[in-house]
Amino acid sequence: MQGKVAIVTGGGTGIGRATVLALVERGAHVLFSYSRSEREAAQTAADARNAAVRAGSGGSARALRADVRSARDVEALVQGALAEHGRLDLLVNNAGVSPAIANAELATLDDDDLWETVLSVNVRGAFRCARAAAPHLQATRGAIVNIGSIAGVNGEGSSLPYAVSKAALHGLTKALARALSPEVRVSCVAPGYVETRWWNGREEAGARLRKRMLLDEPVTDRDVAALVCQLAEQSGMTGQVIVLDAGQVA
């Protein structure tokens, strides 16, 4: 990734933040989006600059407010990367929403606004970003890495709409891999339980999930970020959904 240019959506916190730091440490120039977490995004940008200095990588990072539900915001994000660096090599579709609603509460889940928000961010947002980035990634024979979830594999997650949206994102990964081949590689990381701030106040549920794992320690946001970087650099892989869950599904 030395000297390459990347966009990471939802890069201010959690897995997105870890991905920004990992890319910068490898010498990439990263423009990352945030929608609400302005203070956290500023901190991520500062931490990324420090990480680049420590690694001596020459990488850089800058935050830009953008809502992936808005085609105008998405286009501004892509054009921002091009204006600053003249190229685009990687898109990481990480932005997502994860409402916590029990799957059995079907009456609660029958809410058009809820479904519209979850699908518009988690699926259509990724498509909007891919569509805007595609011609520039084709020019550099770049890559797209989507952040899915084992919820899209086993149907169990924070809510039924979330699980459905991640299954759709896995399908979008395969469809985009076909549509953008051979110039652009498209892959997806599907993490299981990852200790992020989303679990604050939900420690009991997290403990139950940890008991299902085959390995002693859960996957971290840094583990996910490392796999994203590997997929970005792996020239022989496309159309794949890679589960990273410490044996949770197994």
C-alpha positions in Angstrom: 0.0 0.0 0.0 3.0 2.3 -0.1 2.0 5.5 -1.8 -1.5 4.1 -2.7 -4.6 6.2 -2.1 -7.6 4.8 -0.1 -11.1 5.8 1.0 -12.5 4.4 4.2 -16.1 5.1 5.0 -17.0 5.3 8.7 -13.4 5.6 9.5 -13.6 7.6 12.8 -14.3 4.8 15.2 -14.1 1.0 15.7 -13.0 -1.2 12.7 -12.9 1.8 10.4 -10.5 3.6 12.7 -8.3 0.5 13.0 -8.3 0.2 9.2 -7.2 3.9 8.7 -4.3 3.4 11.1 -3.2 0.1 9.5 -3.3 1.6 6.0 -1.3 4.7 7.1 1.3 2.6 8.8 1.7 0.8 5.5 2.3 4.1 3.7 -1.1 4.7 2.2 -2.8 8.1 1.9 -6.3 7.8 3.4 -9.3 10.0 3.1 -11.9 8.7 5.6 -15.5 9.7 6.2 -17.6 10.2 9.3 -21.2 11.2 9.7 -21.6 12.1 13.4 -18.5 11.4 15.3 -16.6 14.6 14.6 -14.4 14.5 17.7 -13.5 10.9 17.3 -12.7 11.4 13.6 -10.4 14.3 14.5 -8.6 12.1 17.0 -8.3 9.3 14.5 -6.7 11.7 12.0 -4.2 12.9 14.6 -3.4 9.3 15.7 -2.9 8.3 12.1 -0.4 11.1 11.6 1.5 10.0 14.6 1.4 6.4 13.5 2.8 7.4 10.1 5.7 9.2 11.8 6.4 6.3 14.1 6.4 3.8 11.2 8.3 6.2 8.9 5.9 5.2 6.2 5.1 8.6 4.7 1.4 7.8 4.9 -1.3 10.4 5.7 -4.9 10.6 6.7 -7.7 13.2 6.6 -11.3 13.1 7.7 -14.3 14.4 5.8 -17.9 14.5 6.9 -20.0 12.5 4.5 -23.3 10.5 4.6 -23.2 7.4 2.4 -26.9 7.8 1.9 -26.2 10.9 -0.1 -24.9 10.5 -3.7 -23.6 14.1 -3.5 -21.6 13.4 -0.3 -20.2 10.2 -1.8 -19.1 12.0 -5.0 -17.4 14.7 -2.9 -15.5 12.0 -1.0 -14.2 10.4 -4.2 -13.4 13.8 -5.8 -11.6 14.8 -2.6 -9.3 11.9 -2.8 -8.6 12.6 -6.5 -8.0 16.3 -5.9 -5.5 15.6 -3.1 -3.6 12.7 -4.6 -4.6 12.3 -8.2 -5.6 8.6 -8.0 -7.6 6.0 -6.1 -6.5 2.5 -5.4 -8.7 1.2 -2.6 -12.3 1.7 -1.3 -13.2 0.2 2.1 -17.0 0.2 2.6 -17.2 0.2 6.4 -19.9 2.7 7.2 -22.9 0.9 8.8 -25.7 1.1 11.3 -26.6 -1.7 13.7 -29.9 -1.1 15.6 -30.3 -3.5 18.6 -33.7 -5.1 18.4 -34.5 -8.8 19.2 -35.2 -10.8 16.1 -38.4 -12.3 17.6 -39.9 -8.8 18.0 -41.4 -8.9 14.5 -44.0 -6.2 15.2 -41.3 -3.8 16.2 -39.3 -4.7 13.1 -42.2 -3.8 10.8 -41.1 -0.2 10.4 -40.4 1.2 7.0 -38.1 3.9 8.3 -36.0 1.3 10.2 -35.6 -0.9 7.1 -34.9 2.1 4.9 -32.2 3.5 7.2 -30.4 0.1 7.6 -30.6 -0.9 3.9 -29.7 2.6 2.7 -26.6 2.8 4.8 -25.4 -0.8 4.9 -26.2 -1.9 1.3 -27.1 1.0 -1.0 -24.4 3.2 0.7 -21.8 0.6 -0.2 -23.2 0.5 -3.8 -23.1 4.3 -4.1 -19.5 4.4 -3.0 -18.5 1.6 -5.4 -20.3 3.3 -8.3 -18.6 6.6 -7.7 -15.2 5.0 -7.2 -15.4 2.4 -10.0 -13.9 4.3 -12.9 -11.0 5.5 -10.9 -10.3 2.1 -9.4 -10.4 0.6 -12.9 -7.7 3.0 -13.9 -5.4 1.8 -11.2 -6.6 -1.8 -11.2 -7.5 -1.3 -7.6 -9.7 -3.0 -5.0 -12.9 -2.7 -3.0 -13.1 -4.4 0.4 -16.6 -4.5 2.1 -17.1 -5.0 5.8 -19.8 -7.6 6.2 -20.7 -9.6 9.2 -21.3 -13.2 10.3 -24.9 -12.0 10.8 -25.1 -12.2 7.0 -24.0 -15.8 7.2 -26.0 -17.2 10.1 -28.9 -14.7 10.3 -28.1 -13.9 13.9 -27.1 -10.3 14.8 -28.1 -7.1 16.5 -31.4 -7.1 14.6 -33.2 -8.9 11.7 -32.8 -5.9 9.3 -29.1 -5.8 10.1 -28.6 -9.5 9.4 -30.5 -9.1 6.1 -28.5 -6.1 5.1 -25.2 -7.9 5.7 -26.4 -10.9 3.7 -27.2 -8.4 0.9 -23.8 -6.8 1.2 -22.2 -10.2 0.8 -24.3 -10.7 -2.4 -23.3 -7.2 -3.6 -19.6 -8.2 -3.1 -20.0 -11.1 -5.5 -22.1 -9.1 -8.0 -19.6 -6.2 -8.1 -16.7 -8.6 -8.4 -18.3 -9.8 -11.7 -19.4 -6.4 -12.8 -16.0 -4.7 -12.3 -13.7 -7.6 -13.4 -11.0 -7.9 -14.5 -9.7 -4.5 -13.5 -11.2 -4.2 -9.9 -11.0 -6.9 -7.2 -13.9 -6.9 -4.8 -13.9 -8.9 -1.5 -15.6 -8.8 1.9 -14.5 -9.4 5.5 -17.3 -10.9 7.6 -16.2 -10.4 11.3 -17.9 -12.0 14.3 -17.8 -10.5 17.7 -15.4 -7.6 17.8 -14.9 -5.6 21.0 -15.9 -2.1 19.9 -17.8 0.7 21.7 -21.0 -0.7 20.3 -20.8 -3.3 23.0 -20.7 -0.8 25.8 -23.7 -1.7 28.1 -24.1 -5.0 26.3 -21.3 -6.9 28.0 -23.6 -9.7 29.1 -24.6 -10.5 25.5 -20.9 -10.2 24.4 -19.9 -12.7 27.1 -22.5 -15.2 25.7 -21.0 -14.9 22.2 -17.5 -15.4 23.5 -18.5 -18.7 25.0 -19.3 -20.0 21.5 -15.8 -19.3 20.1 -13.3 -22.1 19.4 -10.4 -19.8 20.2 -9.4 -18.3 23.5 -9.5 -14.7 22.4 -12.0 -12.8 20.2 -11.1 -11.1 17.0 -10.0 -7.4 17.5 -10.5 -4.4 15.3 -6.8 -4.6 14.5 -7.2 -8.2 13.2 -10.0 -7.1 10.8 -7.9 -4.1 9.6 -4.9 -6.4 8.9 -7.1 -8.7 6.8 -8.5 -5.7 4.9 -5.0 -4.7 4.0 -4.1 -8.2 2.9 -7.2 -8.3 0.7 -6.3 -5.0 -0.8 -2.8 -6.3 -1.7 -3.9 -9.8 -2.8 -3.9 -9.7 -6.6 -5.4 -13.2 -6.9 -8.6 -12.9 -4.9 -12.0 -11.5 -5.8 -15.6 -12.3 -5.2 -14.9 -13.8 -1.8 -16.5 -13.3 1.7 -13.9 -14.2 4.3 -15.2 -15.0 7.8 -13.0 -13.8 10.7 -14.7 -14.8 13.9 -12.4 -16.9 16.2 -14.5 -20.0 15.3 -17.8 -18.4 16.4 -19.8 -19.8 13.4 -18.1 -23.2 13.6 
